[in-house]
Amino acid sequence: MKELIEKLSTEFEAFKADAELQVEKSNKAAGTRARKSSLDLEKLLKEFRKVSLEESKK
């Protein structure tokens, strides 16, 4: 679970950096990277939910 949280944190930081570049500097490539990161975050958050529910049942 700890590893999953670290992955989420790392991916969110990448998303945040790219999203800020898109907004502040109209960087289209950063926007593409931010959208990809958002999809990866979605997958990781679903995995977190699954693991978290399993842990709470113990």
C-alpha positions, 0 to 999 in steps of 0.5 A, spaced: 500 500 500 505 504 501 508 503 494 501 505 491 501 511 495 508 513 493 506 512 485 500 516 486 504 522 489 509 521 483 504 521 478 500 527 481 506 531 481 508 530 474 500 531 472 501 538 476 507 540 473 504 539 466 498 542 467 501 548 470 505 549 464 499 548 459 495 553 463 501 558 464 505 558 458 500 555 453 504 549 452 500 544 448 505 538 449 504 539 456 497 538 456 498 532 452 502 529 458 497 532 463 491 528 460 495 522 459 497 523 467 490 524 469 488 517 466 494 514 469 492 517 476 485 514 475 487 507 474 492 508 480 486 511 484 481 505 482 487 500 485 488 504 491 480 504 492 481 496 491 487 495 496 484 500 501 477 496 501 481 489 502 485 492 508 479 495 511 476 488 511 482 485 515 
